[in-house]
Each structure stands twice: as structure tokens, then as C-alpha cells.
């Protein structure tokens, strides 16, 4: 995923899925990358990744319409 950048990083998978849904509504391909280690009590983070070329547009959409639960 060297051509991908993180637009979101947090501890909760449902929040990452909301971010992904907002981006997909704007035709931006997004992937949820779970970096948590369940062996140690869910230690770690979850990221939403987008392609490098979509990064600026994705960040703009997330600033304009942040996902709310």
C-alpha cells in the first residue's frame, strides 16, 4: 500500500467504517486497514486508506461533512 495514504486513524472500527462510507458516497475508493492486535486486548489502531491521488479530495470531503454516528 505504498501508493495509499491514511485519511483517518482511530481505535474504533465503526468510526472507520463511517469515514469509508462518506468517501465512497463521493466515489473515492477507501479501504479500512485494521492494525489492532487482538492478542493484547485490542491494542493498536484502525486506519482508512485512500489512493495518493485521492488524498486531497478525500480530506476536503471529510472536513466538509465529517461522519457523525
C-alpha positions as CSV (number, residue, x, y, z in Angstrom):
1,X,0.0,0.0,0.0
2,X,2.8,2.4,-0.7
3,X,0.6,4.5,-3.0
4,X,-2.0,4.8,-0.3
5,X,-2.3,7.4,2.5
6,X,-4.3,7.4,5.7
7,X,-7.1,9.9,6.0
8,X,-8.3,8.6,9.3
9,X,-6.8,6.8,12.3
10,X,-8.6,5.8,15.4
11,X,-9.4,3.0,17.9
12,X,-12.9,2.1,16.8
13,X,-13.8,0.1,13.7
14,X,-17.3,1.5,13.4
15,X,-15.9,5.1,13.1
16,X,-13.5,3.9,10.4
17,X,-16.5,2.4,8.5
18,X,-18.4,5.7,8.7
19,X,-15.4,7.5,7.2
20,X,-15.2,4.9,4.5
21,X,-18.9,5.3,3.7
22,X,-18.6,9.1,3.4
23,X,-15.7,8.7,1.0
24,X,-17.5,6.1,-1.1
25,X,-20.5,8.4,-1.4
26,X,-18.1,10.8,-3.2
27,X,-16.7,8.0,-5.5
28,X,-13.4,7.7,-3.6
29,X,-12.2,4.2,-3.1
30,X,-11.3,3.6,0.6
31,X,-10.0,0.6,2.5
32,X,-10.2,0.0,6.2
33,X,-6.9,-1.3,7.5
34,X,-7.1,-2.9,10.9
35,X,-3.8,-2.8,12.7
36,X,-5.1,-4.0,16.1
37,X,-3.6,-6.9,17.8
38,X,-6.4,-8.8,19.5
39,X,-3.9,-10.9,21.4
40,X,-3.2,-7.9,23.7
41,X,-6.7,-6.6,24.4
42,X,-7.3,-4.8,21.1
43,X,-4.0,-2.8,21.2
44,X,-3.4,-0.8,18.1
45,X,-5.3,1.5,15.6
46,X,-7.6,1.3,12.6
47,X,-6.9,3.3,9.5
48,X,-8.9,4.4,6.5
49,X,-6.6,4.5,3.5
50,X,-7.1,6.1,0.1
51,X,-5.0,6.2,-3.0
52,X,-2.4,9.0,-3.1
53,X,-4.2,10.8,-6.0
54,X,-7.5,11.0,-4.0
55,X,-5.9,12.1,-0.7
56,X,-6.5,15.9,-1.0
57,X,-10.1,15.5,-2.2
58,X,-10.8,12.9,0.5
59,X,-9.6,15.3,3.2
60,X,-11.7,18.1,1.8
61,X,-14.9,15.9,1.9
62,X,-14.1,14.8,5.5
63,X,-13.6,18.4,6.6
64,X,-16.9,19.5,4.9
65,X,-19.0,16.6,6.1
66,X,-17.4,14.8,9.0
67,X,-19.0,11.4,9.7
68,X,-21.3,11.5,12.7
69,X,-22.7,8.4,14.5
